[in-house]
Amino acid sequence: MADKQHKHGDMDITEQQKTFDGFMRWSVNIALISIGIVVFLAIFAR
């Protein structure tokens, strides 16, 4: 049934790496924008 054994490092993961990099880029950008909004409101809100 399982004729092939898994060999560590053989799988092509370029698409997964690109997806993760994009996710991290969006996450960091959203976090920075959110922090900026909070700081803006803390300074100018009454």
BALOBA-1460 file (C-alpha; in Angstrom, 3 decimals):
// residues 46
<rec num="1" residu="m" x="0.000" y="0.000" z="0.000"/>
<rec num="2" residu="a" x="2.681" y="2.498" z="0.951"/>
<rec num="3" residu="d" x="5.406" y="1.672" z="-1.536"/>
<rec num="4" residu="k" x="7.199" y="4.999" z="-1.235"/>
<rec num="5" residu="q" x="8.839" y="6.217" z="1.914"/>
<rec num="6" residu="h" x="8.839" y="9.917" z="2.737"/>
<rec num="7" residu="k" x="12.219" y="11.601" z="2.424"/>
<rec num="8" residu="h" x="12.615" y="14.784" z="4.426"/>
<rec num="9" residu="g" x="13.243" y="17.827" z="2.222"/>
<rec num="10" residu="d" x="12.074" y="16.389" z="-1.115"/>
<rec num="11" residu="m" x="8.757" y="18.253" z="-1.377"/>
<rec num="12" residu="d" x="8.612" y="21.490" z="-3.382"/>
<rec num="13" residu="i" x="7.334" y="24.116" z="-0.945"/>
<rec num="14" residu="t" x="7.853" y="27.313" z="-2.943"/>
<rec num="15" residu="e" x="4.110" y="28.034" z="-3.154"/>
<rec num="16" residu="q" x="3.652" y="27.501" z="0.577"/>
<rec num="17" residu="q" x="6.587" y="29.833" z="1.287"/>
<rec num="18" residu="k" x="5.148" y="32.536" z="-0.981"/>
<rec num="19" residu="t" x="1.740" y="32.202" z="0.659"/>
<rec num="20" residu="f" x="3.205" y="32.410" z="4.161"/>
<rec num="21" residu="d" x="5.368" y="35.413" z="3.216"/>
<rec num="22" residu="g" x="2.305" y="37.201" z="1.852"/>
<rec num="23" residu="f" x="0.302" y="36.372" z="4.966"/>
<rec num="24" residu="m" x="3.053" y="37.682" z="7.232"/>
<rec num="25" residu="r" x="3.438" y="40.865" z="5.153"/>
<rec num="26" residu="w" x="-0.306" y="41.595" z="5.383"/>
<rec num="27" residu="s" x="-0.375" y="40.759" z="9.098"/>
<rec num="28" residu="v" x="2.492" y="43.124" z="9.898"/>
<rec num="29" residu="n" x="0.989" y="45.905" z="7.786"/>
<rec num="30" residu="i" x="-2.422" y="45.575" z="9.437"/>
<rec num="31" residu="a" x="-0.820" y="45.519" z="12.896"/>
<rec num="32" residu="l" x="1.186" y="48.673" z="12.150"/>
<rec num="33" residu="i" x="-1.854" y="50.484" z="10.772"/>
<rec num="34" residu="s" x="-3.885" y="49.466" z="13.829"/>
<rec num="35" residu="i" x="-1.183" y="50.703" z="16.193"/>
<rec num="36" residu="g" x="-0.998" y="53.950" z="14.253"/>
<rec num="37" residu="i" x="-4.752" y="54.450" z="14.535"/>
<rec num="38" residu="v" x="-4.685" y="53.745" z="18.277"/>
<rec num="39" residu="v" x="-1.834" y="56.219" z="18.789"/>
<rec num="40" residu="f" x="-3.634" y="58.831" z="16.684"/>
<rec num="41" residu="l" x="-6.813" y="58.401" z="18.725"/>
<rec num="42" residu="a" x="-4.880" y="58.538" z="22.001"/>
<rec num="43" residu="i" x="-3.285" y="61.836" z="21.000"/>
<rec num="44" residu="f" x="-6.238" y="63.630" z="19.403"/>
<rec num="45" residu="a" x="-9.362" y="62.152" z="21.022"/>
<rec num="46" residu="r" x="-10.933" y="63.921" z="23.959"/>
